[in-house]
């Protein structure tokens, strides 16, 4: 597999986007029931269910500004915020504005 080389600005941007999505999940989805970070297992721990995943997936695409084909998404790719952004990086295409 080829290496992905990112500029410092891109790394900072992705880090900020991960914080945004983590906050969204914490506030809107699990409503502060548990403290989470970018590496918290969400699905495998039972914190979120499959219905919440759809909502999170849509928010992820909005925050990242990228469209990911639903056919490319697997449950294991949605288990943590960090895994979600890795999937977006791998499969996402720039969203049409």
OpenMM code with the backbone's topology and positions (N, CA, C; nanometers):
from openmm import Vec3, app, unit

residues = "UNK UNK UNK UNK UNK UNK UNK UNK UNK UNK UNK UNK UNK UNK UNK UNK UNK UNK UNK UNK UNK UNK UNK UNK UNK UNK UNK UNK UNK UNK UNK UNK UNK UNK UNK UNK UNK UNK UNK UNK UNK UNK UNK UNK UNK UNK UNK UNK UNK UNK UNK UNK UNK UNK UNK UNK UNK UNK UNK UNK UNK UNK UNK UNK UNK UNK UNK UNK UNK UNK UNK UNK UNK UNK UNK UNK UNK UNK UNK UNK UNK UNK UNK UNK UNK UNK UNK UNK UNK UNK UNK UNK UNK UNK UNK UNK UNK".split()
positions = [
    Vec3(0.0833, -0.1183, 0.0000),
    Vec3(0.0000, 0.0000, 0.0000),
    Vec3(0.0871, 0.1237, 0.0000),
    Vec3(0.0372, 0.2277, -0.0664),
    Vec3(0.1116, 0.3526, -0.0723),
    Vec3(0.1003, 0.4301, 0.0570),
    Vec3(0.2006, 0.5112, 0.0811),
    Vec3(0.2003, 0.5940, 0.2010),
    Vec3(0.1193, 0.7197, 0.1759),
    Vec3(0.0501, 0.7631, 0.2784),
    Vec3(-0.0204, 0.8901, 0.2714),
    Vec3(0.0637, 0.9909, 0.3484),
    Vec3(0.1057, 1.0948, 0.2788),
    Vec3(0.1860, 1.1982, 0.3427),
    Vec3(0.0971, 1.3210, 0.3573),
    Vec3(0.0864, 1.3663, 0.4823),
    Vec3(-0.0001, 1.4804, 0.5103),
    Vec3(0.0840, 1.5973, 0.5609),
    Vec3(0.0418, 1.7171, 0.5244),
    Vec3(0.1101, 1.8359, 0.5751),
    Vec3(0.0713, 1.8580, 0.7205),
    Vec3(0.1449, 1.9415, 0.7898),
    Vec3(0.1140, 1.9743, 0.9293),
    Vec3(-0.0260, 2.0347, 0.9380),
    Vec3(-0.0620, 2.1194, 0.8403),
    Vec3(-0.1946, 2.1810, 0.8404),
    Vec3(-0.3034, 2.0750, 0.8301),
    Vec3(-0.2840, 1.9737, 0.7461),
    Vec3(-0.3833, 1.8671, 0.7321),
    Vec3(-0.3959, 1.7873, 0.8610),
    Vec3(-0.2852, 1.7587, 0.9274),
    Vec3(-0.2880, 1.6836, 1.0524),
    Vec3(-0.3638, 1.7624, 1.1583),
    Vec3(-0.3351, 1.8918, 1.1689),
    Vec3(-0.4040, 1.9776, 1.2658),
    Vec3(-0.5530, 1.9830, 1.2328),
    Vec3(-0.5854, 1.9962, 1.1036),
    Vec3(-0.7236, 2.0025, 1.0591),
    Vec3(-0.7984, 1.8739, 1.0966),
    Vec3(-0.7383, 1.7579, 1.0695),
    Vec3(-0.8012, 1.6296, 1.1020),
    Vec3(-0.8161, 1.6162, 1.2528),
    Vec3(-0.7170, 1.6597, 1.3273),
    Vec3(-0.7242, 1.6545, 1.4730),
    Vec3(-0.8417, 1.7390, 1.5231),
    Vec3(-0.8579, 1.8559, 1.4663),
    Vec3(-0.9695, 1.9443, 1.5039),
    Vec3(-1.1029, 1.8808, 1.4636),
    Vec3(-1.1073, 1.8192, 1.3462),
    Vec3(-1.2295, 1.7525, 1.3007),
    Vec3(-1.2649, 1.6357, 1.3927),
    Vec3(-1.1639, 1.5612, 1.4380),
    Vec3(-1.1894, 1.4503, 1.5303),
    Vec3(-1.2479, 1.5030, 1.6612),
    Vec3(-1.1954, 1.6155, 1.7080),
    Vec3(-1.2492, 1.6766, 1.8304),
    Vec3(-1.3951, 1.7171, 1.8102),
    Vec3(-1.4256, 1.7742, 1.6934),
    Vec3(-1.5630, 1.8150, 1.6631),
    Vec3(-1.6574, 1.6946, 1.6659),
    Vec3(-1.6169, 1.5857, 1.6012),
    Vec3(-1.7029, 1.4676, 1.5963),
    Vec3(-1.7154, 1.4032, 1.7345),
    Vec3(-1.6065, 1.4002, 1.8092),
    Vec3(-1.6103, 1.3449, 1.9451),
    Vec3(-1.7087, 1.4253, 2.0310),
    Vec3(-1.7034, 1.5569, 2.0205),
    Vec3(-1.7960, 1.6429, 2.0950),
    Vec3(-1.9400, 1.6182, 2.0514),
    Vec3(-1.9608, 1.6065, 1.9197),
    Vec3(-2.0950, 1.5813, 1.8666),
    Vec3(-2.1519, 1.4515, 1.9256),
    Vec3(-2.0718, 1.3449, 1.9219),
    Vec3(-2.1173, 1.2149, 1.9738),
    Vec3(-2.1472, 1.2258, 2.1229),
    Vec3(-2.0579, 1.2894, 2.1958),
    Vec3(-2.0739, 1.3024, 2.3404),
    Vec3(-2.1994, 1.3816, 2.3767),
    Vec3(-2.2218, 1.4935, 2.3072),
    Vec3(-2.3323, 1.5824, 2.3420),
    Vec3(-2.4657, 1.5399, 2.2822),
    Vec3(-2.4663, 1.5016, 2.1551),
    Vec3(-2.5923, 1.4775, 2.0850),
    Vec3(-2.6355, 1.3305, 2.0830),
    Vec3(-2.5395, 1.2396, 2.0844),
    Vec3(-2.5747, 1.0981, 2.0686),
    Vec3(-2.5820, 1.0269, 2.2039),
    Vec3(-2.4736, 1.0332, 2.2810),
    Vec3(-2.4767, 0.9629, 2.4106),
    Vec3(-2.5108, 1.0579, 2.5249),
    Vec3(-2.5296, 1.1849, 2.4919),
    Vec3(-2.5766, 1.2872, 2.5857),
    Vec3(-2.5027, 1.2868, 2.7197),
    Vec3(-2.3690, 1.2800, 2.7110),
    Vec3(-2.2849, 1.2917, 2.8300),
    Vec3(-2.2890, 1.1731, 2.9252),
    Vec3(-2.3468, 1.0599, 2.8826),
    Vec3(-2.3555, 0.9418, 2.9695),
    Vec3(-2.2190, 0.8825, 3.0004),
    Vec3(-2.1224, 0.9099, 2.9138),
    Vec3(-1.9888, 0.8530, 2.9304),
    Vec3(-1.8871, 0.9488, 2.8698),
    Vec3(-1.7699, 0.9578, 2.9302),
    Vec3(-1.6627, 1.0393, 2.8734),
    Vec3(-1.5982, 0.9593, 2.7606),
    Vec3(-1.5820, 1.0234, 2.6453),
    Vec3(-1.5206, 0.9544, 2.5315),
    Vec3(-1.4070, 1.0379, 2.4753),
    Vec3(-1.3181, 0.9696, 2.4012),
    Vec3(-1.2130, 1.0377, 2.3252),
    Vec3(-1.2066, 0.9743, 2.1867),
    Vec3(-1.1069, 1.0117, 2.1085),
    Vec3(-1.0973, 0.9642, 1.9696),
    Vec3(-1.0809, 0.8130, 1.9587),
    Vec3(-1.0334, 0.7481, 2.0662),
    Vec3(-1.0071, 0.6038, 2.0612),
    Vec3(-1.1072, 0.5194, 2.1400),
    Vec3(-1.2091, 0.5817, 2.1965),
    Vec3(-1.3092, 0.5083, 2.2742),
    Vec3(-1.3864, 0.4141, 2.1828),
    Vec3(-1.3942, 0.2837, 2.2177),
    Vec3(-1.4781, 0.1918, 2.1389),
    Vec3(-1.6244, 0.2321, 2.1570),
    Vec3(-1.6913, 0.2578, 2.0479),
    Vec3(-1.8292, 0.3059, 2.0551),
    Vec3(-1.9307, 0.1940, 2.0334),
    Vec3(-1.9108, 0.1162, 1.9283),
    Vec3(-2.0059, 0.0099, 1.8952),
    Vec3(-1.9775, -0.1142, 1.9784),
    Vec3(-1.8531, -0.1584, 1.9798),
    Vec3(-1.8186, -0.2827, 2.0491),
    Vec3(-1.8424, -0.2737, 2.1996),
    Vec3(-1.8427, -0.1508, 2.2547),
    Vec3(-1.8673, -0.1332, 2.3980),
    Vec3(-2.0161, -0.1197, 2.4286),
    Vec3(-2.0972, -0.1029, 2.3249),
    Vec3(-2.2403, -0.0852, 2.3449),
    Vec3(-2.2812, 0.0594, 2.3717),
    Vec3(-2.1872, 0.1533, 2.3626),
    Vec3(-2.2193, 0.2946, 2.3854),
    Vec3(-2.3186, 0.3486, 2.2829),
    Vec3(-2.3035, 0.3050, 2.1575),
    Vec3(-2.3963, 0.3485, 2.0533),
    Vec3(-2.4497, 0.2278, 1.9784),
    Vec3(-2.5693, 0.2444, 1.9216),
    Vec3(-2.6303, 0.1354, 1.8456),
    Vec3(-2.6259, 0.1660, 1.6960),
    Vec3(-2.6776, 0.0740, 1.6177),
    Vec3(-2.6692, 0.0879, 1.4721),
    Vec3(-2.7482, 0.2081, 1.4204),
    Vec3(-2.8557, 0.2457, 1.4887),
    Vec3(-2.9311, 0.3637, 1.4454),
    Vec3(-2.8484, 0.4903, 1.4652),
    Vec3(-2.7788, 0.4989, 1.5761),
    Vec3(-2.6943, 0.6151, 1.6041),
    Vec3(-2.5793, 0.6219, 1.5036),
    Vec3(-2.5339, 0.5070, 1.4564),
    Vec3(-2.4237, 0.5056, 1.3592),
    Vec3(-2.4581, 0.5830, 1.2322),
    Vec3(-2.5820, 0.5734, 1.1894),
    Vec3(-2.6240, 0.6439, 1.0675),
    Vec3(-2.6123, 0.7943, 1.0896),
    Vec3(-2.6626, 0.8402, 1.2022),
    Vec3(-2.6547, 0.9817, 1.2372),
    Vec3(-2.5086, 1.0279, 1.2449),
    Vec3(-2.4247, 0.9470, 1.3079),
    Vec3(-2.2822, 0.9797, 1.3226),
    Vec3(-2.2128, 0.9800, 1.1862),
    Vec3(-2.2459, 0.8834, 1.1021),
    Vec3(-2.1868, 0.8747, 0.9686),
    Vec3(-2.2175, 1.0012, 0.8872),
    Vec3(-2.3404, 1.0483, 0.8946),
    Vec3(-2.3784, 1.1697, 0.8218),
    Vec3(-2.3033, 1.2913, 0.8753),
    Vec3(-2.2908, 1.2999, 1.0072),
    Vec3(-2.2168, 1.4114, 1.0689),
    Vec3(-2.0684, 1.4033, 1.0339),
    Vec3(-2.0132, 1.2829, 1.0331),
    Vec3(-1.8729, 1.2607, 0.9960),
    Vec3(-1.8451, 1.3166, 0.8566),
    Vec3(-1.9309, 1.2853, 0.7614),
    Vec3(-1.9115, 1.3336, 0.6246),
    Vec3(-1.9194, 1.4859, 0.6184),
    Vec3(-2.0109, 1.5432, 0.6972),
    Vec3(-2.0260, 1.6884, 0.6995),
    Vec3(-1.9011, 1.7548, 0.7573),
    Vec3(-1.8531, 1.7048, 0.8696),
    Vec3(-1.7347, 1.7632, 0.9344),
    Vec3(-1.6106, 1.7469, 0.8470),
    Vec3(-1.5941, 1.6278, 0.7878),
    Vec3(-1.4757, 1.5999, 0.7060),
    Vec3(-1.4835, 1.6648, 0.5679),
    Vec3(-1.6040, 1.7016, 0.5251),
    Vec3(-1.6209, 1.7598, 0.3918),
    Vec3(-1.5948, 1.6588, 0.2823),
    Vec3(-1.6188, 1.5313, 0.3143),
    Vec3(-1.5944, 1.4238, 0.2176),
    Vec3(-1.7134, 1.3299, 0.2156),
    Vec3(-1.7392, 1.2727, 0.0997),
    Vec3(-1.8482, 1.1778, 0.0807),
    Vec3(-1.7871, 1.0380, 0.0755),
    Vec3(-1.8423, 0.9464, 0.1546),
    Vec3(-1.7939, 0.8086, 0.1575),
    Vec3(-1.9066, 0.7180, 0.1083),
    Vec3(-1.8803, 0.6354, 0.0061),
    Vec3(-1.9845, 0.5438, -0.0398),
    Vec3(-2.0243, 0.4486, 0.0742),
    Vec3(-2.1540, 0.4387, 0.1008),
    Vec3(-2.2028, 0.3530, 0.2097),
    Vec3(-2.1564, 0.2084, 0.1926),
    Vec3(-2.1376, 0.1663, 0.0682),
    Vec3(-2.0945, 0.0279, 0.0422),
    Vec3(-1.9529, 0.0004, 0.0936),
    Vec3(-1.8754, 0.1070, 0.1176),
    Vec3(-1.7378, 0.0911, 0.1662),
    Vec3(-1.7304, 0.0863, 0.3192),
    Vec3(-1.8402, 0.1212, 0.3857),
    Vec3(-1.8399, 0.1321, 0.5313),
    Vec3(-1.8669, -0.0033, 0.5955),
    Vec3(-1.7785, -0.0410, 0.6876),
    Vec3(-1.7969, -0.1633, 0.7658),
    Vec3(-1.8070, -0.1240, 0.9126),
    Vec3(-1.8768, -0.2038, 0.9912),
    Vec3(-1.8968, -0.1732, 1.1332),
    Vec3(-1.7641, -0.1494, 1.2046),
    Vec3(-1.6618, -0.2278, 1.1720),
    Vec3(-1.5327, -0.2138, 1.2400),
    Vec3(-1.4693, -0.0775, 1.2127),
    Vec3(-1.5033, -0.0161, 1.0993),
    Vec3(-1.4497, 0.1159, 1.0651),
    Vec3(-1.5184, 0.2281, 1.1416),
    Vec3(-1.6283, 0.1962, 1.2094),
    Vec3(-1.7064, 0.2968, 1.2805),
    Vec3(-1.6965, 0.2809, 1.4322),
    Vec3(-1.6036, 0.1992, 1.4797),
    Vec3(-1.5982, 0.1699, 1.6226),
    Vec3(-1.5348, 0.2811, 1.7061),
    Vec3(-1.4560, 0.3676, 1.6449),
    Vec3(-1.4003, 0.4821, 1.7183),
    Vec3(-1.3884, 0.5995, 1.6211),
    Vec3(-1.3789, 0.7166, 1.6762),
    Vec3(-1.3664, 0.8367, 1.5929),
    Vec3(-1.2395, 0.8287, 1.5079),
    Vec3(-1.1300, 0.7809, 1.5651),
    Vec3(-1.0050, 0.7697, 1.4892),
    Vec3(-1.0219, 0.6734, 1.3701),
    Vec3(-1.0889, 0.5611, 1.3913),
    Vec3(-1.1133, 0.4655, 1.2822),
    Vec3(-1.2036, 0.5261, 1.1753),
    Vec3(-1.3006, 0.6056, 1.2182),
    Vec3(-1.3906, 0.6708, 1.1216),
    Vec3(-1.3125, 0.7636, 1.0291),
    Vec3(-1.2215, 0.8411, 1.0855),
    Vec3(-1.1443, 0.9340, 1.0024),
    Vec3(-1.0442, 0.8606, 0.9135),
    Vec3(-0.9931, 0.7471, 0.9584),
    Vec3(-0.9059, 0.6652, 0.8722),
    Vec3(-0.9851, 0.6144, 0.7526),
    Vec3(-1.1100, 0.5745, 0.7756),
    Vec3(-1.1962, 0.5270, 0.6669),
    Vec3(-1.2260, 0.6408, 0.5696),
    Vec3(-1.2538, 0.7595, 0.6217),
    Vec3(-1.2812, 0.8759, 0.5364),
    Vec3(-1.1589, 0.9066, 0.4509),
    Vec3(-1.0422, 0.8992, 0.5108),
    Vec3(-0.9179, 0.9253, 0.4378),
    Vec3(-0.8982, 0.8245, 0.3253),
    Vec3(-0.9336, 0.7006, 0.3517),
    Vec3(-0.9140, 0.5930, 0.2536),
    Vec3(-1.0178, 0.5943, 0.1423),
    Vec3(-1.1447, 0.6153, 0.1763),
    Vec3(-1.2526, 0.5990, 0.0783),
    Vec3(-1.3237, 0.7289, 0.0397),
    Vec3(-1.3021, 0.8358, 0.1157),
    Vec3(-1.3781, 0.9582, 0.0940),
    Vec3(-1.3363, 1.0347, -0.0307),
    Vec3(-1.4348, 1.0935, -0.0928),
    Vec3(-1.4125, 1.1807, -0.2071),
    Vec3(-1.4602, 1.3202, -0.1658),
    Vec3(-1.3948, 1.4236, -0.2156),
    Vec3(-1.4394, 1.5597, -0.1786),
    Vec3(-1.5892, 1.5771, -0.2055),
    Vec3(-1.6576, 1.6336, -0.1078),
    Vec3(-1.8016, 1.6563, -0.1222),
    Vec3(-1.8258, 1.7682, -0.2226),
    Vec3(-1.9311, 1.7534, -0.2999),
    Vec3(-1.9672, 1.8585, -0.3950),
    Vec3(-2.0323, 1.9702, -0.3171),
    Vec3(-1.9893, 2.0919, -0.3465),
    Vec3(-2.0460, 2.2075, -0.2740),
    Vec3(-2.1520, 2.2772, -0.3554),
] * unit.nanometer
topology = app.Topology()
chain = topology.addChain("A")
for resn in residues:
    res = topology.addResidue(resn, chain)
    for name in ("N", "CA", "C"):
        topology.addAtom(name, app.Element.getBySymbol(name[0]), res)
